[in-house]
Amino acid sequence: KSVKDADGLILATDPDREGEAISWHVLEVLKQKRALKDKPVSRVVFNAITKASVLDAMANPRQIDAPLVDAYLARRALDYLVGFTLSPVLWRKLPGARSAGRVQSVALRLVCDRELEIERFIREEYWQIAAILNTPRNDSFEARLTAFAGKKLQKLDIANKAQADDIKAMLEGASFKALSVEAKPTKRNPGPPFTTSTLQQAASSGLGFSATRTM
């Protein structure tokens, strides 16, 4: 009734896929009822209910985002196809089972596949050789053996302690020379902000704090 006396229609539902779907549904219903006639229809979105945000949204209207609506329709179809179809089967065949879903079932598959990889993992022993060397200015640094006897070492090439000891014995009396030095800038991004759980984990592993003490 309200739209009949209005000069136009502004759809300002949530700025996400579901909000776009609500606007689309409203528009479709009004079209079916022929309530719009030739009235202009626009879609506006804003992330904060402030005067500046609302005015900015009103100054930049757009049309319904068809690809976003298609994404909603695809999500709905998958919910019907996966969740609504498989969940009753699970409940019948596996009493006490949880529901199936387009997201949770795929995530569960990934977890199960990873668990199988862990169970099938075969441990292999390997050794690495490192030495603490001093520069002429008596600055120390760690050097790792990456090649031996003209061959680049792969991760599993030194398979046991006996091989490692043999190579160590050959290197102990050797002298070493730095043939080149390469300097390059490095970039390290800060970690993400703590959540409650990651804060407790970091405090426990790094400081030995209990969850109660951390909070």
N, C-alpha and C positions, 0 to 999 in steps of 0.2 A: 504493500500500500504506500509506503513512504517513497518508493522510487518513482511512482507515477507523478508525484508533484515536484520531483527534483529536476534540476537542470542536467545532471549527469550522475554517474556512479563511480565512486572511488573505492577500490578494494585494497584494504590495508591490513590483511591478515599477516601472520608470522612470516619473517623473511627466511623461510627454509622450504624444503620439499613439501612437507605436509601443509604448510601455510599456503603455498602456491596451489596445492590441490584443493584446498577449501575455497580459495578465490575462484578457481576454475569451476568447481561444482556449483557455487552460487550463481556464477554467470550462466552456466548451462541451464539451471532451473529457471532463471529469469527469462532466458531466450525461449524456453519451451512455453512459458506462460505469456510470452509476447508482452512483457512488462516494460521492456526497454525502448521499443520502437526505434527512433533514431538518436537516442541519447548517447553521448560519448561515455565510454568506459575506460578507466585507467587503473593501473596497478601501482601502488607505492609501497615502499618498504623502509623501515627504520629499526635501528637496534637499541634505541633508548627513547623513553617517553619524556623527552625534554622539548621545550619550545623550539630550540635550534634544530634538533634532529627532525622533528615533525615538519617544520617549515622547509627544511632542505629536501625532505622526501616529497613534499607537495610540489616543490619547484622542479622536480625531476621525475615526473611520472613515466611509466612505461607500459607495455602491453603484457599480457600473461606470458610467462616463459614456457613455451611449448615443450622444449626438451626436459625441463624440470617436471612438468606434468607427466610426460612420458616415463620419467624415472619413477614417479609415484605409482603409475599404472603397472610398471614392471614389478615394483616392490609388492604391490597388492596381488598380482598374479602369482608371484613366487610364494607368497604367504598361503594362498589357496592351494597351490600345487604341492608345496612341501609340508608346511605346518598343518594345514587342515586335513590333508590326506594321510600323512604318515603318523601323526600323533595318535589318532584312534587305534591304528594298527599296533603301535607300541604298547598302548594301554591294555589291549586285548592279549597280546603275545607275551609281554613282560610286565606282570603285575608290579606296581610300584615304580614303573619307569617314568622318567620325565618326558616332556613333550619334545617333538622335533621342530626344527625351524630353519629358515633359509640361511641364517647366520650361525646359530649355535651348532647345527649339525655339521657344517663345514669346519667350524673351529674345532669341534670334537674330533673330526677326521684328521686334521692336522696334528692335534695332540697325540692321537693314537699312532699315527705314522711315525712321529718323532720318538715315541716310547718304544716302538718296535725297532727303530734304528739303534736306540740305546741298548736294548736287550741283545741285539745281534752283533754289537760291537766286539771286536776281537782285539785285546790289548797286545801291543807290540812294544818291546823294549827298544829304546834308542838313547844314545848319549850325545851330549854336546860338550865341546871343549872351549873354555874361556881362560884368559890370562890377564892378570893385572900388570900392566907395563908402566914404566916411568919414562918421562921425557927428559931431555938434558937439563931442564929446569926443575927436575924432580917432581913434576906434576904427574899424578897417576891417572890412568884410565883403563877401562875394561875393553879388551879386544876378543872377539869371538872367531873361532876357526871356521871359515866358510869354504876353503879349498885346501886340498892336500894332494901332493904328488902330481900336480898339474891337472887335477880333476876337481870340479866344483862339487861340494858335498851336498847331498840331498838330506832331507830330515832323518831318514831311517838308515843312512849309510853306515853310521857307527852303531852296530847292533848290540854290543855288549860291553861290559867293563874291561874285558881282556883287550879288545880292540882299542878302547879309549886309552888304556894304560900304555899300550905299544906306541900309539901316536904321541901321547904325552912324553914318553921317554925320548922319542926322537926330537921333540921340540924343546925339551928342557935346556939343552946346551946350545941352542941356536940363538943368533942375534937377529933383531928385527929392525926394519927401517920403514919409516913413513914415506912412501913414494909420492903421494899426493894428498892434498887436503881440499875437501869440497865444503863450502859453506853455503847454506841456503836458508831463507827465512821459513819459519814454521808458524802455523796458525792453530790455535787450540780454542775451540768454542767452549763457553761455560756450560756446565751441566744444567738440565732443566730444574725449575724450582722444586723444592721438596713437596711431596704429599705427606700425609700423616704416616702412611706405611713406610715410604722410603726414608723419611726422617728417623723413624724408629730403627730401621735396619742399619742405616749409616751410624747412628749413635751406638748401637749394639756392637757392630763389627769393629768400629774404629775406636770407641771409648769404653766399651764394656758396660754401657748404661742399660738398665732395665727399661721396659716400656713406661713404667710408672715414673721413673726419674726423668726420662726424656720429656714427658708431657707435663 
